[in-house]
């Protein structure tokens, strides 16, 4: 369980509650105070509506790929923070978005909110691998 799962758990527990409203109001105040003259950054292309939290290990994911005729040929870490609360704050600043991504790249896999995996069908192993 990483930062995304922890933040999602907190969000589900606070959903619809006064504490959640106070946190959102605080985040809105910080947005206005920290960057009032800047336009909002484009939204992160994550599916926030699904409420998904995935509890699996990288080893289990690679076993799933292998069992279905694929191999992981490339891996990268996503951002460190990627939950609902952190997105409301980080998405206001390109510098914070860059910091979050750079920190995610430097941390171990267990400490990031997302992974990117390039998979290739084992039958296609003789073909050149796609460039990331």
WOZI-V377688 format. One record per residue. N is the residue number from 1. PSI is psi in radians with two decimals (NA if undefined). Layout:
((N | PSI) (N | PSI))
This chain:
((1 | 2.24) (2 | -2.88) (3 | -0.69) (4 | -0.80) (5 | -0.69) (6 | -0.82) (7 | -0.66) (8 | -0.68) (9 | -0.78) (10 | -0.78) (11 | -0.79) (12 | -0.65) (13 | -0.56) (14 | -0.15) (15 | 2.17) (16 | 0.12) (17 | 2.83) (18 | -0.62) (19 | -0.71) (20 | -0.79) (21 | -0.72) (22 | -0.71) (23 | -0.75) (24 | -0.68) (25 | -0.70) (26 | -0.73) (27 | -0.72) (28 | -0.72) (29 | -0.78) (30 | -0.68) (31 | -0.87) (32 | -0.66) (33 | -0.75) (34 | -0.57) (35 | 1.01) (36 | -0.49) (37 | -0.18) (38 | 2.49) (39 | 2.71) (40 | 2.48) (41 | 2.68) (42 | 2.61) (43 | 2.56) (44 | 2.38) (45 | 0.93) (46 | 2.64) (47 | 1.66) (48 | -0.38) (49 | -0.41) (50 | -0.41) (51 | 0.35) (52 | 2.47) (53 | 2.14) (54 | 2.15) (55 | 1.55) (56 | 2.84) (57 | 2.84) (58 | -0.67) (59 | -0.74) (60 | -0.67) (61 | -0.75) (62 | -0.60) (63 | -0.71) (64 | -0.78) (65 | -0.84) (66 | -0.77) (67 | -0.34) (68 | 0.34) (69 | 0.35) (70 | 2.82) (71 | 2.48) (72 | 2.06) (73 | -0.08) (74 | 2.53) (75 | 2.55) (76 | 2.68) (77 | 2.54) (78 | -2.63) (79 | 2.78) (80 | -0.98) (81 | 2.39) (82 | 0.40) (83 | -3.13) (84 | -0.83) (85 | -0.83) (86 | -0.59) (87 | -0.65) (88 | -0.53) (89 | -0.86) (90 | -0.56) (91 | -0.08) (92 | -0.24) (93 | 2.19) (94 | -0.60) (95 | -0.73) (96 | -0.65) (97 | -0.79) (98 | -0.72) (99 | -0.79) (100 | -0.77) (101 | -0.74) (102 | -0.71) (103 | -0.74) (104 | -0.67) (105 | -0.53) (106 | -0.34) (107 | 2.81) (108 | 2.78) (109 | -0.62) (110 | -0.26) (111 | 0.14) (112 | 2.86) (113 | -0.32) (114 | 2.73) (115 | 2.68) (116 | 2.29) (117 | 2.29) (118 | 2.12) (119 | 2.57) (120 | 2.42) (121 | 2.35) (122 | -0.60) (123 | -0.48) (124 | 0.20) (125 | -0.45) (126 | -0.36) (127 | 2.69) (128 | 2.46) (129 | 2.53) (130 | 2.56) (131 | 2.32) (132 | NA))
